Amino acid sequence: RACALDPPAPNPFNPATTLRFETRASGPVQLVIFDLTGRAIATVVDQHLAAGRHEAVWRGQDDAGRRVASGMYVCRLKADGSSASRRLTLVK
């Protein structure tokens, strides 16, 4: 297992959730939120990170800073040449 994405906490959430993840090697990391149609709506992390545990917060906003609708979303972590995903539920 190259990278790991923990369950979001809290989930369901409002107004924010914390996404904790681990990478085995330093390198580029992407953590992106998608709607259920597969459209990327928010990039939470897109940078080079050292190996180890990390966390990021998603505040239920798209990349333009607009609040997104209540519903299901998918968080996808790409790092170490692999990916992991988790479902998120935003409630208002």
Contacts in CASP RR format, 6 or more apart in sequence:
PFRMAT RR
TARGET T0000
AUTHOR 0000-0000-0000
METHOD contacts of the structure
MODEL  1
RACALDPPAPNPFNPATTLRFETRASGPVQLVIFDLTGRAIATVVDQHLA
AGRHEAVWRGQDDAGRRVASGMYVCRLKADGSSASRRLTLVK
1 24 0 8 1.000
1 82 0 8 1.000
2 23 0 8 1.000
2 24 0 8 1.000
2 25 0 8 1.000
2 79 0 8 1.000
2 80 0 8 1.000
2 81 0 8 1.000
2 82 0 8 1.000
3 21 0 8 1.000
3 22 0 8 1.000
3 23 0 8 1.000
3 24 0 8 1.000
3 29 0 8 1.000
3 77 0 8 1.000
3 78 0 8 1.000
3 79 0 8 1.000
3 80 0 8 1.000
3 81 0 8 1.000
3 82 0 8 1.000
3 83 0 8 1.000
3 84 0 8 1.000
4 21 0 8 1.000
4 22 0 8 1.000
4 84 0 8 1.000
5 19 0 8 1.000
5 20 0 8 1.000
5 21 0 8 1.000
5 75 0 8 1.000
5 77 0 8 1.000
5 84 0 8 1.000
5 85 0 8 1.000
5 86 0 8 1.000
6 19 0 8 1.000
6 20 0 8 1.000
6 21 0 8 1.000
6 22 0 8 1.000
6 86 0 8 1.000
7 86 0 8 1.000
8 17 0 8 1.000
8 18 0 8 1.000
8 19 0 8 1.000
8 75 0 8 1.000
8 86 0 8 1.000
8 88 0 8 1.000
9 17 0 8 1.000
9 18 0 8 1.000
9 20 0 8 1.000
10 17 0 8 1.000
11 17 0 8 1.000
11 87 0 8 1.000
11 88 0 8 1.000
11 89 0 8 1.000
12 89 0 8 1.000
12 90 0 8 1.000
12 91 0 8 1.000
13 88 0 8 1.000
13 89 0 8 1.000
13 90 0 8 1.000
13 91 0 8 1.000
14 90 0 8 1.000
14 91 0 8 1.000
14 92 0 8 1.000
15 59 0 8 1.000
15 60 0 8 1.000
16 57 0 8 1.000
16 58 0 8 1.000
16 59 0 8 1.000
16 60 0 8 1.000
17 57 0 8 1.000
17 58 0 8 1.000
17 60 0 8 1.000
17 88 0 8 1.000
18 55 0 8 1.000
18 56 0 8 1.000
18 57 0 8 1.000
19 31 0 8 1.000
19 44 0 8 1.000
19 55 0 8 1.000
19 56 0 8 1.000
19 57 0 8 1.000
19 58 0 8 1.000
19 75 0 8 1.000
19 77 0 8 1.000
19 86 0 8 1.000
20 53 0 8 1.000
20 54 0 8 1.000
20 55 0 8 1.000
21 29 0 8 1.000
21 31 0 8 1.000
21 53 0 8 1.000
21 54 0 8 1.000
21 55 0 8 1.000
21 56 0 8 1.000
21 77 0 8 1.000
21 79 0 8 1.000
21 84 0 8 1.000
22 52 0 8 1.000
22 53 0 8 1.000
22 54 0 8 1.000
23 29 0 8 1.000
23 49 0 8 1.000
23 50 0 8 1.000
23 51 0 8 1.000
23 52 0 8 1.000
23 54 0 8 1.000
23 79 0 8 1.000
23 80 0 8 1.000
24 51 0 8 1.000
24 52 0 8 1.000
24 80 0 8 1.000
25 51 0 8 1.000
25 80 0 8 1.000
26 48 0 8 1.000
26 49 0 8 1.000
26 50 0 8 1.000
26 51 0 8 1.000
27 48 0 8 1.000
27 49 0 8 1.000
27 79 0 8 1.000
27 80 0 8 1.000
28 46 0 8 1.000
28 47 0 8 1.000
28 48 0 8 1.000
28 79 0 8 1.000
29 45 0 8 1.000
29 46 0 8 1.000
29 47 0 8 1.000
29 48 0 8 1.000
29 49 0 8 1.000
29 54 0 8 1.000
29 77 0 8 1.000
29 78 0 8 1.000
29 79 0 8 1.000
30 43 0 8 1.000
30 45 0 8 1.000
30 46 0 8 1.000
30 76 0 8 1.000
30 77 0 8 1.000
30 78 0 8 1.000
30 79 0 8 1.000
31 43 0 8 1.000
31 44 0 8 1.000
31 45 0 8 1.000
31 46 0 8 1.000
31 56 0 8 1.000
31 75 0 8 1.000
31 76 0 8 1.000
31 77 0 8 1.000
31 78 0 8 1.000
32 40 0 8 1.000
32 42 0 8 1.000
32 43 0 8 1.000
32 44 0 8 1.000
32 46 0 8 1.000
32 75 0 8 1.000
32 76 0 8 1.000
32 78 0 8 1.000
33 40 0 8 1.000
33 41 0 8 1.000
33 42 0 8 1.000
33 43 0 8 1.000
33 44 0 8 1.000
33 58 0 8 1.000
33 60 0 8 1.000
33 73 0 8 1.000
33 74 0 8 1.000
33 75 0 8 1.000
33 88 0 8 1.000
34 40 0 8 1.000
34 41 0 8 1.000
34 73 0 8 1.000
34 74 0 8 1.000
34 75 0 8 1.000
34 76 0 8 1.000
35 41 0 8 1.000
35 68 0 8 1.000
35 73 0 8 1.000
35 74 0 8 1.000
36 72 0 8 1.000
36 73 0 8 1.000
36 74 0 8 1.000
38 74 0 8 1.000
41 62 0 8 1.000
41 63 0 8 1.000
41 68 0 8 1.000
41 73 0 8 1.000
42 58 0 8 1.000
42 60 0 8 1.000
42 61 0 8 1.000
42 62 0 8 1.000
42 63 0 8 1.000
42 68 0 8 1.000
43 63 0 8 1.000
44 56 0 8 1.000
44 57 0 8 1.000
44 58 0 8 1.000
44 75 0 8 1.000
45 54 0 8 1.000
45 56 0 8 1.000
49 79 0 8 1.000
58 75 0 8 1.000
58 88 0 8 1.000
60 67 0 8 1.000
60 68 0 8 1.000
60 90 0 8 1.000
61 67 0 8 1.000
61 68 0 8 1.000
62 68 0 8 1.000
68 90 0 8 1.000
69 90 0 8 1.000
70 90 0 8 1.000
70 91 0 8 1.000
70 92 0 8 1.000
71 89 0 8 1.000
71 90 0 8 1.000
71 91 0 8 1.000
72 87 0 8 1.000
72 88 0 8 1.000
72 89 0 8 1.000
73 87 0 8 1.000
73 88 0 8 1.000
73 89 0 8 1.000
73 90 0 8 1.000
74 85 0 8 1.000
74 86 0 8 1.000
74 87 0 8 1.000
74 88 0 8 1.000
75 85 0 8 1.000
75 86 0 8 1.000
75 87 0 8 1.000
75 88 0 8 1.000
76 83 0 8 1.000
76 84 0 8 1.000
76 85 0 8 1.000
77 83 0 8 1.000
77 84 0 8 1.000
77 85 0 8 1.000
END
